[in-house]
Structure formats: C-alpha cells, structure tokens
Amino acid sequence: MTETSFPHRTLSLCIGLALASPIQAATDEEVAALQQQVKEIQHRYEQQNAVLRAMAVKIQQLEQESKPRSVKVGGNTPPQPGTSAEQGEPQATTQQAQTEGEVVKEAPASRSAEAVYREQHTLFDRKFTIEPGLSYSHSDRRDLFLNGFLALDAIFLGDLSLDRIKADTWTFDLTGRYSYSDRLQFDVNVPYLYRDSSFSTVGAGFATNSVAEDDVSNGDLGDISFGAFYRLFQEQGSRPDTVVSLRVKAPTGKDPYGIKFVTVSDSGDNLTIPTELPTGNGVWSITPGISFIKTTDPAILFANLSYTYHFERSFSDISTDPETHTSADVDLGDSFAIGAGFAFALNENLSASMSYSHRITRETSIKQRGQSEVSVNGSDASAGLLNFGLSYGLADNLTMSASVGIGITPDAPDVTVSVRFPYNF
C-alpha cells in the first residue's frame, strides 16, 4: 500500500506546480504594468506643477507691473509707510528679482506720508507744487510800568500804569516749488499780512478806573523769500534722509523803522500808539539750515537746525517822534532755531504730527551818525512753540494740512493756527 501511494503523491505535486506557474507569471506582468502607469502619472503631475508655478510667477509679475512707480530693488530709496511684505508680495519673487537685478515695481508713498515729508523736510519727487496758505496768530501782552521812586523802602511815589497790547495777524501766502532733480529743489514764498492791534492803558493820573484804548490796523505785502534745498543723503538703513537748505529774505514789506507814534487824545498823555504797523523786518537776511527725517514704521521722526543772519542796513529815519528825524545804521539781532517732532501716517490719506520749535534772537543794535553803537534793551527774545498738525489727502494731487501752535514762552505768540493746500503737478 505504501508503494502504490508514493507515485500517486508525486504525480499530484507535479500537476500542482504546473498549474501554479502560469498564475505567478501573469501576476508579475500586471505589477510591472501598474508600476509603469504610476511612473507616467507622476511625470504628468510634475509637468503640471511646473506649469502652475510658471503661471503663478507670471501673474505676480503682471500684478507688480500694474503699479505706477518703479524702483531698483536694493537701491537707496527709503521705505515708505505702508509698503512691506505684508501687502502680499511673495518673498521668493522679490529675492529672485534681487538676484537677477531686475527692475520691479513698488507701491507709491501714501499721500499722508508725502504731506509729512513736505511740511517737515522737503519733497523732491514732485516736479512742481503750488501751495496757498492762510495763518492766524494772536498774542496778548500786559506790562506794568513804574515811573517814580521808592520811599522808605516800602512806599512807591510816582506814576503807575498797566499797559495791554492785543495783536492779531492774518497772513496769506503763496508758495511755489520746483524740483530740478531728485536732489535739488527751489521755492519762492510771497506773503501778504493784515495786522490788527489794540492798545490800552490803565492807571493814568493815579486813577485805577481810567482806561484809554485805541486800535491800529493795516495790511501790506510782507517779506518775499527764496529758498534752495539739496539732498545730501537719501534714507538708507540707520542713516536718515538729510537735506541742507539756504533761504534768502528780501525787505519787501513795510519796515518798523521811522514809524511815528501819536498820543491818544483821551488818555491824558499816557497812551501813545503807532500810526501804522510793520509787515516786514526791513533788512536782508540769509538762513542756512539742515533737516533730518527718518522713517521708523509706523512713525516718521524729523529734526531741523537753522541760523538766520541779518545784514546791517542804513535808514534815513528811525525816530518815533513826529517832530524828529534820526538816521542810523540798524543791525537786527541774529537768531538760532531748532525743532524736532514725530508724525504718524494713520492711513493712506490721514497723518498726525506733533513737534516743538524754539527760536533764540539776540539783541538789536543801533548806531546813530557820530555816536557809538548801542543795544536796544528788550529786543532779544526766546520763543518756544508746541505744534500739533493734521494732514488729509483730498485728492491724488491735493492735500489739506492744518496745524495749531501753542506758545510756551512769553516771547512766543499765544496761539497760531494755519491751513495750507499744496497742489502737485
């Protein structure tokens, strides 16, 4: 029985192997075919991805070319508020353009940022600008005058008067600016002044209830000035935008020398007032200066320094007495000014600023014919002003800039208000 079963098992094994061999061969062919299909699908997928990336780069280039302002990537143009990678420009595209040295487009500076540059510094990318402006200043002065002597170190004997001067000045000026290049700019300013002053005195003849008052008002052309600005350095990295300037002012307004004073009839000879008010300094002056501006998003920092030199001038009459004419040389005191502040571009059209400016003026000296030079007491001044500003873009080429100044020192005006409308061509 054992001998007959062994051949039977051997035959069964041979038949099973013969049947299994075609099934195994068919499975290997299917695997190879499937692998080939996978490779073809992967190849097509990579080709489609390459096409999609190329289309994305093309779309980004078209979007950048649609912006109106072009700069060289990596150049010296300072970054303007509101232009950064957060606006959706891909970093990879920018790096590629920097590597290849291509010219790409940058969004223009906001009108609010331009207003800050124009007011506190200067702006060179506008070919021509017309800027009408209107400003108002008010000052109120009270002075106590004693004419007598002190008896027994406690009792004053003599005349005592309390004088008060209220001055209001309206100034309409027109400024024209021309940019010869991105570094050189010229301007001219033509002002017209209207002044209204009220003079009053109390205490004439020891009568504390006696008040004498009178007003004087007139308007005339002010001192015309011409300015030139040159950009030394453009803002780059930690270095601020630096501009030097030179301004020349001509004595085209009514000078204050030789204006006669008259006595008010009902003042008891205690109040004298000028017959007219000056609208200019009466002398030529030159003012060199330097200004700095630095963008630290979202703020813009600025500072400026200037020195004003007045040229000596001869006048045929400087006396205030209607019956007297006195010729003399007048050397108006020079002045030094410093200012600093900051501004915020709140959005595309609106910006706000705050600054402080201070001007120190030396005493004026007068030299009459045949006499030595003498200084005019009380002609020196130290005027500090705290300013608050607001600028709003009314249109693409028109901006409104308004400011309010508060006098910090007694020599400064109590309050100043101004509004300007620069129009860019």
Secondary structure, 3 states (H helix, E strand, C coil): CHHHHHHHHHHHHHHHHHHHHHHHHHHHHHHHHHHHHHHHHHHHHHHHHHHHHHHHHHHHHHHHHCCCCEEECCCCCCCCCCCCHHHCCCHHHHHHHHHHCCEEECCCCCHHHHHHHHHHCCCCCCCEEEEEEEEEEEEEEEEEEEEEEEECCCEEEEEEEEEEEEEEEEEEEEEEEEECCCCEEEEEEEEEEEEEEEEEEECHHHCCCCEEEEEEEEEEECCCEEEEEEEEECCECCECEEEEEEEEECCCCCCCCCCCEEECHHHCCCCEEECCCCCCCCCCEEEEEEEEEEEECCEEEEEEEEEEEECCEEECCCCCCCCCCCCEEEECCCEEEEEEEEEEECCCCEEEEEEEEEEEECCCEEEECCCCCEECCCCCEEEEEEEEEEEEECCCCEEEEEEEEEECCCCCCCEEEEEECCEEC
